[in-house]
Amino acid sequence: MPQVGIIVGSATDQPVMEDTLKTLTDLGVEAELIVASAHRNPKKVQEYVESAPGTGVEVFVAAAGGAAALPGVVASHTTLPVIGVPIASSELGGVDALYSIVQMPPGIPVATVAVGAWGARNAALLAAEVLGIKYAKIRDAVEQYRERLRQR
């Protein structure tokens, strides 16, 4: 059962988000990744988000470039935590996506991480930290990860 639902707006965003999947797997967190565009297939996004808690999803990570509506659309359909990852898919290098995700209106928060691969890894860690509030095994895995960082 996935604990983290990762949604990308385009298959071209998938390679960046492989870092999210790998990091979550390394921390012992179950995750799944789907491709569903907020613009091209909003119904699929809505159906996935609304049904995901029944499959075990407790946190969403949504990645998008350009106008980057996906994280906000995900957040509009759930009260579970949503973490947005801006993707550098336009000539603006991801700044457009960063601004789109971070500037959510009051009442529909989306936690926002760095653009690209750094953000993808940090989104996984943030999702694990959120889950670590409830699951000691995940909290311990995050603490061990941090310890390995200190040792480097």
PETALIN-V197958 format. One record per pair of residues at least 12 apart in sequence whose C-alpha atoms are under 7 Angstrom apart, sorted by the first residue. I is the first residue (numbers start at 1). J is the second residue. If there is no record, write none. Layout:
BEGIN
i->(I I)
j->(J J)
END
This chain:
BEGIN
i->(1 1 1 2 2 2 2 2 2 3 3 3 3 3 3 3 4 4 4 4 4 4 4 5 5 5 5 5 5 5 6 6 6 6 6 6 7 7 7 7 7 7 7 8 8 8 8 8 8 9 9 9 9 9 9 9 10 10 10 11 16 16 16 17 19 19 19 20 20 20 20 23 23 24 27 27 27 28 37 38 38 38 46 49 49 49 50 50 58 59 59 59 59 60 60 60 61 61 61 61 62 62 62 63 63 63 63 64 64 64 64 65 65 65 65 65 65 66 66 66 66 66 67 67 67 68 68 68 69 71 71 71 72 72 72 75 75 76 82 82 83 83 83 83 84 84 84 84 84 85 85 85 85 85 85 86 86 86 86 87 87 88 88 94 98 129)
j->(30 55 56 30 31 32 55 56 57 29 30 31 56 57 58 59 30 31 32 57 58 59 60 31 32 33 57 59 60 61 32 33 34 60 61 62 33 34 35 36 61 62 63 34 35 36 62 63 64 35 36 37 38 63 64 70 35 36 37 35 116 117 120 120 117 120 121 120 121 123 124 121 124 124 138 141 142 138 70 69 70 73 77 74 77 78 77 78 80 80 81 82 127 81 82 83 82 83 84 123 83 84 85 84 85 86 87 85 86 87 97 86 87 88 89 94 97 89 90 94 96 97 96 97 100 97 100 101 100 84 101 110 101 104 110 108 110 108 110 111 110 111 112 123 101 110 111 112 113 112 113 114 115 119 120 98 114 115 116 115 116 115 116 115 115 142)
END
